[in-house]
Amino acid sequence: MKDIVGHLPEIIKAASASSLGIVALMLILFSALSWGFFRRSSEKWKLTSMLLLLIGCVLFGYVAIDASKALSTSASTSYDLANSLKHWVSEAEAARRAKTISASSPLPTKLVNSRNEFEKNWRNSSLNERTKLDAKVTYKGLSYANRLYRVVENDSSVKPNATFWADESIRYFEETQDPVHLTEALIDKAALYLDISQLGHNDKKQFEEMAREGDAVMSRAYQTANELQQATVLRISSRFYYNLARPASFRLSDEWDNNYLLLAYQKALTAYEVEPHESKNANQLARATIKASKNPPQDTDPAWVKNLRDSKEKLKKAWLDSQASRTGLMERLSPLNVLGVITLETVSREWQQLDVDGRRVNSSKYINELNTDAIAPLREAVALLNNSQLRKAYGFDIYYDIARAQSVKVDVVRQISDTQATSELSEVKKNLMEAKENAKTSQLESSVKDIEREITFSFLMPNEKEELKKLLSIGL
């Protein structure tokens, strides 16, 4: 009874708005008017007026009872939605803190149950019920659903459930006109596209489609982002421009689209300048710098040697500052790989610029840098990759990068000892053999060509290059 009294204004308002309620009110009004007109008439007219009043009141009462039931059901749904959202967010954040979620292991039962309950209540709720929720908590609930499905569907090239919840989040915050959380929802959708791109990076059609759609999503996000979100939007935009820059042939050793590539570099640089303490910004800046520096005409421009060194040092500092907190496999794999590659590229370009005396004087310094910042991180990346679902996709690349780093080291060590250089060349061969075992035919064909045109192999003797080409030849 207290609930009915408390919601009486809402019940009357809802009843009055219904078609049957309007008819009831018209009957009540008509009976009141007829009583006024015919109060001096016969008893027949008076009774008729009273009957109309009674019918109108009964009809309106019926509508009001129906409205109260609907409000009660709505209130119950709202209560269930709010509580299931709160419980789901709590369970998801507990799992994030524990870092127990993995694509290779079953999800905790409590986590799955709380997610399922939230999903059921969300699907059964109205927009009006959803808008009563706290916007920040709502975003977390929708985002965590998307992220968990991204883990569960890690091998899927379409990720249907992750896509549904990413789109659901975008639709909801568009409807509520919430630019802050809409931007976050768009960033989540972009991250999903990057997952799919990474999984299908050898599928030219799918890769290009994800790059275009991701670029469109980030263009929208750029319009709604606030100052705190700008760096993230710029960094992710850089990643999509980087993907769009891939050669039309889809052979990564061919020339890339310089317009997209330099745009990717500029976006990453701006993201780093806006938020230099975010290690992901330094990582993307290094990736863009590596590829831009190898593309004509940057590949012969001395200014890009400085850009390489600058980006390398930024990434190294960011990695040293953040590595203790980055314990997840995927959190460590990318920065380790990128640090190793940008180091070998930086040392190669600087070594190329030195004369004979300069090489002899600086050989020890560069040996130490290659060992510490190139080969060691790449070896750790290989160890991580062997425990990752990306092993088949990227096994060739990392072993090949270790071989490239050691190829540079061969010539650096040669300034000190020919015997040591021969030993380093053996390491180059071992890692090329590992790369070959994980390679596709197109990768082997490109790598054979790289022996003659890649700067990292350019320091080897002609006979050494021939040995490597023979080793990489198909069928041997």
N, C-alpha and C positions, 0 to 999 in steps of 0.2 A: 504493500500500500504506500509506503514512504517513497518507493521508487516512482510509483505512478504520480503521486502528488508533486514530487520533485521535478518530473518531466512533463507536468501538465501543459505548460505553454507550448512545448514542442509537439505534444500529442494533438492539441487543438489545432496548431498550425498545419501539421501533416494531414489531419482529417479534413480541414477546410480546403486544402489544396487538391484533394481527390475529386473525381467526377461525382461519385456518389455523395460525398460530403457536401458538395455545392448544391445538389438536388435537395438534400436534407435541409440545408440552410434556407433554400428558396421556399420550401414547404412551411418552415417555421415562420419566415417573414410573411408569406402569403396568409397564414392563419392569423397572425397578429393584425395584419391590415384588415382582413375580413371581419375579425372581432370588432375592430374600431368602426367599420362601416355598418355592420349588421347587429350591433349590440342591442338595438331597440326592436329588432325583428323577432320573428317567431323562434321558438325553442329549436326548431329544425336547423336553422342557420347557425345558431349558437353551438349546437352539438357538432355540426359539420366543421366549424372553426376549431373546436376543441380536438376533434378527431385528427384534423390536419396537423395540429400542433403536436399531438401525441405521436403520430406517424413520423413527423420530422425529427422529433427528439429521439425516438427509438432508432431511426435510421442513422442519425448522427452519432448516437451512442455506439451502434454497431461499427461504424467506420472508425470511431475513436479507439475502440477496443482493438480493432485490426491494426491500427497505426501504432498502438502501444506495444503490440506483439512484435511488429517490425522493428520498432526502436529498441526493444529488448534484445532481439536477435542481433541487430546491428551493434549494440553495445557489447554483447557477448563476443561477436566477431572481432570488434576493435580490441577488446581485452585480450583475446587469444592471440591476435596478431602482435600486439605490443609485447606480450610476455614471451612469445616464441621468438620474436626478433631479438629481445634482450638476451634470452638463453642462447640463441645461435651465435650471436656476436661474442658472448662470454666464452663459449666453447671454442670458437675459431681463434680467438686471441690467446687462449690457453695453449692451443696446439701450435700457434706461431711461436710463442715463447719457448715451448719445449722443443721446437724444431724436429718434430717426429713425423711430419708429413712427407711421404716419399711415393713416387710413382711405382716403385718396386715392392711396396709393402701394403698390407690392408689398412684401410682407414679405421681409426678408433670408432667403436660402435656408438658411443655417446655423441661424437661429432656428427656422424651420419644421421642419427635420429633427430638431433636438434636442427640440422639443415633441412631434413625432410618435413619436419613440423612447420618450420618457417615457410618453406616453399608452398605447402598446402594452404596455410592461412593467407599468404600473400596472394595467391591465385584466386582465392575465394573472397577477397576483400574488394571494396569499392575505392575509388579515388578519394572520396570524402574521408573514409576511414584511414587511408594511408597518409593523408596530409596532416592528420592529428599526431603522427609520430614525430619524434625529433629527427630533423633532416640529417644531422651528422651520423646518428646511429643507423638511420635508414640506408645512407650511403655505404656504411661499413657492411651492413648485412648483405646488400646486393653485390658489393665488390668482393666480399669473401666467398659468396656463392660462385661467382665467376672464376675467382682464382683457384678455388678448390677443384672445380671441374677442369680447369686448365691442367692441373696435375693429374687428375684421373684420366683425362683424355689426351695424355701427352703423345701417344702414338697416332692420334687421329689427325687427318689432314683437313678436317672440317670442324671438329670440336663443337658439335651441335648444342650441348648444354651450356658450355662456356659462352658461346655466341648468344644464346637466348638471354642469359642473365646480364651480359654486357649491354645488349640492346634494350633490355628491360630497364636497366639503370638509366640509360640515355633518355628513353621515352619518358620515364617518370620525372626526371629533373628538367626536361624540356617543358613538360606539362605544368610543373610548379614554378617555372621561371626562376630557377636557382643556378646562376652562372658559375658559382664556385664549385658546387658538386657536379654540375653538368661537365665542366672541364675535367674533373677527376674521372668521371665516367667515360669521357672520350679518350682519356689517357689509358684507361683500362682496356678499352676496345683496341687502341693502337698496340698495346702490349700483346694482346691476343693475336693480332695480325703478324707481329714480329715472331711470335712462337711458331705460327704456321709457316712463315717464310723460312725460318731456320730449319724446321723439320723437312720442308720440301725445297731446300735450296738448289737441288739439282733438277727440279721440275720447272723449266723455263716459263711455261704458261702460268702456272700457279704463283710462282715467285713474282712475276711482273704484275699480276692481278693484285696480289697482296700489297705490293709496293705502291701501286696507284691508289688503292682504296685507303691504305694507311696514310698516304700523303693528304688525301681529301679529308680524312678525320682530323688530322693535326692542323689543317688549315682552319677548320671550324674551332678547334680548341684554342688556337692562337687569338681568335676574336673574343673569346670569353674569359681567357686566363687573366688572373690578377698578377701583381708583381711577384708574389711568392711562388706562383706556378710557372712563370715565364721560363725559368732555366730548364725545367723538366720538359716543357713543350718544345723548346728549342733543341734540346738534346735528342728527343725522339724524332723530331722533324729531320734532324741531321741524319739519323739512321735510315729514314725512308729515302732521302735524297741520295744517300750512299748506295742504297739498293737500286734506285732508278738509274744510277750511273753505270751499272754493269754493262759490259759490251753486248751489242745486239747479237753477236755470235754465241754469247753465254760462255765463251772461253775466257777465264779470268786473266789469262796471260796476254790477251789482246788489249788494244787501247780502249780506255774507258771514256765515257762522256764527260768531258772536262767541265762543262757548265754545271751539271748536277754535282760533280765531284767537288768543285771549288765552293759551291753553295753549301754542300755538306760540311766542308771544312769551316766555312765562315759561321754557320749556325752553331757548330760545336765550340768554336772559339768564343763566341758570344755567350753561350751557355756557361762555359767555364769562367768567363769574366764576371758574369752575374752571380754565380755561386761556385767559387773556387774550392770550397771545402767538401763538395760532393764528389766522391771518387768516380762515380759513373760519368760525370762530365769530363774528367781528365781522361778516362778510358776511351770515350767516344772521340775526343779531340785527337788522341794518339792514333786511333784507327783511321780517321779521315786524313790525318797528316801523312801517314804511311802511304796510303794509296795515291793521294794527290801528288806526293813527292816523286812517285815512280812514273807518273803519267806525263807525256810530252806536253808542253815544253819544260815543266817543272823538273824533269829528270836531269836536266843539264844546268839548271839555275842555281848558283851558289847560295842564293837567299833561302832556298828550301833546305839546305844543309843546316842552316841556323834554326829554321822552323822545326826540323826533326829533333835537333838537340833540345830545343826549348820544350817541345811537347813530351819528349822522353823524360826529362827531369821533372816535369809537372806530374806525370803519371807515376814515376818512382816515388815521389814524395807522398802522393795521395795513397799509394798502395802501402807504403810503410806506416802511414798514419791509421789506415783502416783495416789492415790484414788481420789483426787480432780479433776483430768483431765479425769478420767475414768467414764463417766456419762452414757454410753450405757449399756443396760441390760446385753448383753453378755460379755461386757468388765469387769463387776463387778462380774458376777455369778461365773466364774471359780476360780478367786483368793480368793473370800470369802469362797467358798466350800473347796478349798484345804488348806487354812489357818486353817479353823476349824478342818479338819481331821488330819493334821500334828500336830496340838496342842494336840488333844486328844491322838494321838499315842505316842507323845513325853512324855506327862505327865504319860501315862500308863506304859511305859517302865521305866521311872525314879522312879515312885512310887513303882513299883515291886522290884526295887533294894534296897529300903530303909528298915531299920529295924523298930521295933515298935517305938523306941524313935525318929528316923528320920522322921517317918510319923507324929508323934504328933507335932514336931517342925515346919515342913514344910507345914502343912495342910492349913493354911490361905493363904500362897503364891500360892499353887496349886489351891485352890478354886477360887482365883482372876484370875489366868491364864486361867482356864477352862471357867469362866464366860465371860472374856474379849476377849480371842483369839480363843475360840472354839465354845461355845454355841451362843454367840451374832452374829458372822459372819455367822454361819449356819442358824440361824433364818432369817437373812436378805436374805440369799441365797434362802430360802424357799419362802419368799415374792416375790422375783424376779422370781423364777421358776413358780409361779402361773400365771404370765403374759407372759410366754414363750411357744413356740411351743414344748419345750422339757419337758413339765410338765409330760406327760404320761410316757416318757422314763426314767426320773430320779426322779420322785416323791418318789418312795420307798427309793432310796439311801440316800437322804438328811435327811428325817425324821428318817431313821435308824441310820444315823451318829449322829444326835442329841441325840437319845436314848443311843447310845454308850458313848457319852461324859458325859451324865448324870449318866450313870451306874458307870463310874469311880468316878464321883463326889459324888455318894452315899457313897462310902467307905472313901473318903477324908473328907466329912462332918461328918461321923460317929465318927471321932476322936474328934469332938467337941460336937456333940449332936445327940443322937439316934432319937429324935423326928424329927429333921431336915432331918436326913437320910431317915426316912419314907416318909416325904414329897417329897424328891427328887426321891424316888422310884416311887411315883405316877406319876411324870413327865415322867419317863422312860416309864411307861405303856401307858400313853397318846400318846407319840410319836411313840411307837411301833404299837399302834392301827392305827395311821395315815399312818404309813409305810405299814401296812397290807392291808389297803384299796387300796393302789397303787401297790401292789405286784402281781407278777405272782406266780404260784404254785411252780416253781423251786426256786424262791427267798425265799419263805416261808420255804421250806424244808431246804435250806441252813442256813437260819437264826436260825431255831430251833437247828441245829447242832452247830452253832456258840455260843450259850449260854454256852456250855460246853468247847469249845476249843478256843474261842476268848479271848484275854488278857483283853479287856475292860470289859467283863462280869465276869472275873475270880475272881474279888474282892467281888462279891456278896455272900450272905449266900446261902446255899443249898436250903432252902425253897423259897428264893427270885428267884432263877434261875428256880425252878419248876413253879412258878407263871408266869414267862415270857414265858416259853415253852408252857404252857397251853394256854396263851393268843395268841400265834402265831400259834397254831395248826389249821390245815385246817378244815373247817366245823364248827368252833366255833365262 
